[in-house]
Amino acid sequence: MSARVHTVTLNPALDQTIALPRLTPGAVNLAQSASGNAGGKGVNVASCLADWGAPVSVFGLLGRNNSEAFEQLFLDKRIADHMLRLPGDTRVNIKLADLSSGDTTDINLPGIAAGEAQLEQVGAELAARLNPGDVVALCGSLPPGLPANSYLRLCRLLRPLGARLLLDSSGEALSQALDGDAPPHCVKPNRHELELWAGRALPDTAAVLACARELMQRGVEQVVVSLGADGALFVGRDRSLQASLPAQQPLSTVGAGDALVAGLAAARLDGLELEAKARLAVAFAAAKLARVGPHLPPPEQVRALAAQVRLQSLD
């Protein structure tokens, strides 16, 4: 049986993206357009992987009252839906896209409350469907009620089953997973999330690289740090490099980091080595910039971008 990707989203969201010619705080702003889509980091990762043609399943927690947009996305993209439904509403996140600057302002609402029993249900459902060599992407923040060691607990459960664990989180949830006895194989913070973990500013590439190597001392095999317009750092045990593309004109930066995670997962399924993995992951992120919502263009366009990625060795 071929390997597949399973994403875990414990705090999904309905993303409401509002495009503005220019965002002026403290003033009345006239929107140019508005769009909504099912989101949350792991949902976004799964959506991009489905566009790529990779086999993907979704696990996590959904509010029963407003699950329709998620269910339609999973149906349309043939994503296997194993999300646990909870009473209540999935949260709504508001994203203000400033078209003049390309910047996005996020207003994230708190998620639906959950407890340890629900975490155990998600873990059990995933463990039952996991095959050795499958990739599990643990993505995003934790909802109210779940303990900070939730990702650590999932890593402890899934790592002995042969899963390849990819973690994209921040704050205490990231710290607890890294401090535990079953670290993920790969982590993907952005620069700000890495600074929060380190408790210090990381003003240049050398500082980011040094901090990434601190993460690896905790048992992580690979650290990927997304740097926005500067691409990403890919730090492995034997080699490190920076991957970037020529400047892109983004339609929306929302979900670019999630697309990068999707690219990492797709590269793992294909058994790609570091250089090819970096090219594909950055191409996923760049391709997503031309789309509103968690979507990729056709695979041939992604491959064309991957061929343009510049690689710089950092060793």
C-alpha positions in Angstrom: 0.0 0.0 0.0 1.4 3.4 -1.0 2.1 6.0 1.7 -0.4 8.8 2.3 -0.5 12.0 4.3 -2.7 12.5 7.3 -3.2 16.1 8.6 -4.4 16.9 12.1 -6.2 20.2 12.7 -7.4 20.6 16.3 -8.4 24.2 15.9 -9.8 24.7 12.4 -11.4 27.9 11.2 -13.7 29.3 8.6 -11.5 31.9 7.0 -13.2 35.1 5.9 -10.7 37.0 3.6 -11.6 40.6 2.9 -9.6 42.4 0.1 -9.0 46.1 0.5 -7.4 48.5 -2.0 -5.6 49.9 1.1 -6.1 49.2 4.8 -6.3 52.3 6.9 -6.6 51.6 10.6 -9.0 53.7 12.5 -10.9 54.7 9.4 -13.9 53.4 7.4 -12.5 50.9 4.8 -14.4 50.0 1.6 -13.7 46.4 0.7 -13.0 45.4 -2.9 -14.1 41.8 -2.4 -14.8 39.1 0.2 -14.5 35.4 0.1 -14.8 32.6 2.6 -13.3 29.1 2.8 -12.8 26.3 5.1 -9.4 26.7 6.8 -7.1 25.9 9.6 -3.5 24.9 9.0 -4.0 21.2 8.5 -7.1 21.7 6.4 -5.1 24.1 4.2 -2.3 21.6 3.9 -4.7 18.8 2.9 -6.4 21.0 0.3 -3.0 21.8 -1.4 -2.0 18.2 -1.3 -5.2 17.2 -2.9 -4.6 19.7 -5.7 -1.2 18.1 -6.2 -2.8 14.7 -6.5 -1.4 13.2 -3.3 -3.5 10.8 -1.2 -4.6 12.7 1.9 -6.8 12.3 5.0 -8.0 14.9 7.5 -8.3 14.4 11.3 -9.2 16.8 14.1 -12.1 18.7 15.6 -15.0 20.4 13.8 -18.0 22.3 15.2 -21.1 20.4 14.1 -23.2 23.6 13.5 -21.2 25.0 10.6 -19.3 22.1 9.2 -20.8 22.4 5.7 -18.0 24.3 4.1 -15.5 21.8 5.3 -17.5 18.9 4.2 -18.0 20.4 0.7 -14.2 21.0 0.4 -13.4 17.5 1.4 -16.0 16.1 -1.0 -14.9 18.3 -3.9 -11.2 17.4 -3.5 -11.7 13.7 -2.5 -10.1 14.2 0.8 -10.8 11.4 3.3 -12.8 13.0 6.1 -12.2 11.6 9.6 -12.8 14.9 11.6 -14.5 14.4 14.9 -17.7 16.6 15.2 -18.3 18.5 18.4 -21.4 20.4 19.5 -21.2 24.1 18.6 -19.6 26.3 15.9 -16.1 26.1 14.4 -14.4 29.5 14.9 -14.2 32.2 12.3 -11.0 34.0 11.4 -11.0 37.3 9.6 -8.1 38.2 7.2 -7.8 41.7 5.9 -5.7 41.6 2.7 -4.1 45.0 1.8 -3.7 44.9 -2.0 -1.5 47.9 -2.1 1.2 46.4 0.2 0.5 42.7 -0.1 0.3 42.4 3.7 -2.5 40.5 5.5 -3.8 41.4 8.9 -5.3 38.4 10.8 -8.0 38.6 13.4 -8.3 35.1 14.9 -11.2 34.2 17.2 -11.0 31.5 19.9 -11.8 28.0 18.9 -14.5 25.6 20.1 -13.7 24.1 23.5 -12.5 20.5 23.6 -11.1 18.2 26.3 -8.7 15.3 26.7 -11.3 12.8 25.8 -11.6 14.4 22.3 -7.8 14.4 21.9 -7.7 10.7 22.7 -10.5 10.0 20.2 -8.6 11.8 17.4 -5.4 9.9 18.3 -7.2 6.6 18.4 -8.9 7.2 15.0 -5.6 8.2 13.4 -3.6 5.3 14.9 -6.2 2.9 13.6 -5.8 4.1 10.0 -2.0 4.7 10.0 0.4 2.6 8.0 4.2 2.7 8.5 5.8 5.4 6.4 2.7 7.6 6.3 3.3 11.3 6.9 1.3 12.9 9.8 1.3 16.7 9.7 0.3 18.1 13.1 -0.8 21.7 12.4 -1.8 24.8 14.1 -2.9 26.1 17.5 -4.8 24.3 20.2 -8.4 25.1 21.0 -9.5 26.1 24.5 -9.5 23.1 26.9 -6.7 21.0 25.3 -3.4 20.8 27.3 -0.2 22.3 26.0 1.3 18.9 25.6 -1.3 17.7 23.1 1.1 17.4 20.2 3.7 15.7 22.4 1.1 13.1 23.3 0.2 12.5 19.7 3.9 12.2 18.8 4.3 9.6 21.6 1.3 7.7 20.2 2.2 7.8 16.5 6.0 7.7 16.3 6.2 4.0 17.4 3.7 3.1 14.7 6.2 4.2 12.0 4.7 7.6 11.2 6.9 10.4 9.9 5.8 13.4 12.0 5.8 16.9 10.7 4.9 19.6 13.2 3.8 23.2 12.3 2.8 24.9 15.5 4.1 27.6 17.9 4.3 28.8 21.5 3.9 26.3 24.3 2.5 23.6 22.1 5.7 23.6 20.1 8.0 23.8 23.1 6.3 20.9 24.9 6.6 18.7 21.8 10.3 19.6 21.4 11.0 19.1 25.1 9.4 15.6 25.2 10.7 12.1 24.7 9.2 11.6 21.2 10.1 14.7 19.1 8.7 15.2 15.6 10.9 14.3 12.7 10.5 17.8 11.1 9.3 21.2 12.4 8.4 24.2 10.3 8.3 27.5 12.2 8.4 30.9 10.6 10.9 33.4 11.8 8.6 35.0 14.3 7.5 31.6 15.8 11.2 30.6 16.1 11.9 33.9 17.8 9.1 33.3 20.3 10.5 29.8 21.0 14.1 31.1 21.4 13.1 34.2 23.5 15.3 36.4 21.4 15.4 38.3 18.1 16.8 36.5 15.1 17.8 39.4 12.8 19.8 37.6 10.1 20.2 34.3 8.4 23.1 33.2 10.6 21.0 33.8 13.8 18.1 31.8 12.3 20.4 29.0 11.3 22.0 28.8 14.8 18.6 28.7 16.4 17.4 26.0 14.0 20.4 23.9 15.0 19.3 24.3 18.7 16.0 22.6 17.7 17.9 19.8 16.2 19.8 19.2 19.4 16.4 18.1 20.8 16.1 15.2 18.4 14.5 16.8 15.4 15.9 15.5 12.1 15.1 18.5 9.9 14.1 22.2 10.6 12.5 24.3 7.9 12.1 28.0 8.7 9.8 30.0 6.4 11.1 33.5 5.7 8.3 35.0 3.7 9.6 36.8 0.6 13.1 35.5 1.4 12.0 31.9 0.9 12.9 29.3 3.5 15.9 27.8 5.3 16.2 24.0 5.1 18.4 22.7 7.9 19.4 19.0 8.1 22.0 17.1 10.0 24.5 17.0 7.2 23.6 20.0 5.1 21.7 23.4 5.2 20.5 25.6 2.4 18.3 28.6 1.7 15.8 28.3 -1.1 14.1 31.3 -2.7 12.3 32.5 -5.8 12.3 35.8 -7.7 9.9 38.3 -6.2 6.3 37.3 -6.7 3.2 39.6 -6.8 0.9 37.9 -4.3 -2.8 37.9 -4.7 -3.0 36.6 -1.1 -0.3 35.6 1.4 -2.9 33.7 3.5 -1.9 30.0 3.8 1.5 30.3 2.0 3.2 28.7 5.1 0.7 25.9 5.0 1.4 25.3 1.3 5.1 25.0 2.2 4.2 22.3 4.7 2.1 20.5 2.0 5.2 20.7 -0.3 7.3 19.1 2.5 4.8 16.3 2.9 4.6 15.7 -0.9 8.4 15.6 -1.1 8.5 13.0 1.6 6.0 10.8 -0.2 8.1 11.1 -3.3 11.3 10.3 -1.4 13.0 13.5 -2.5 16.5 14.5 -1.2 17.1 17.9 0.4 17.6 20.0 -2.8 14.6 18.7 -4.6 12.5 18.8 -1.4 13.5 22.5 -0.9 12.6 23.3 -4.6 9.2 21.6 -4.3 8.2 23.1 -0.9 9.1 26.7 -1.9 7.3 26.2 -5.2 4.2 25.1 -3.4 4.3 28.3 -1.3 4.9 30.5 -4.3 2.2 28.9 -6.3 -0.3 29.4 -3.5 0.4 33.2 -3.5 -1.5 33.4 -6.8 -4.7 31.9 -5.3 -7.2 33.1 -2.7 -7.9 30.2 -0.3 -6.0 27.0 0.2 -5.5 26.0 -3.4 -2.7 25.3 -5.9 -2.6 25.7 -9.7 -2.2 22.6 -11.8 0.9 20.5 -11.0 2.8 21.5 -14.2 2.8 25.2 -13.0 4.1 24.1 -9.6 6.9 22.1 -11.3 7.8 25.1 -13.5 8.2 27.3 -10.4 10.3 24.5 -8.7 12.7 24.7 -11.6 13.2 28.4 -11.0 14.0 28.1 -7.2 17.4 29.4 -6.3 19.4 27.4 -3.8 22.3 28.7 -1.7 24.4 26.4 0.5 24.8 27.6 4.1 27.5 25.1 5.1 
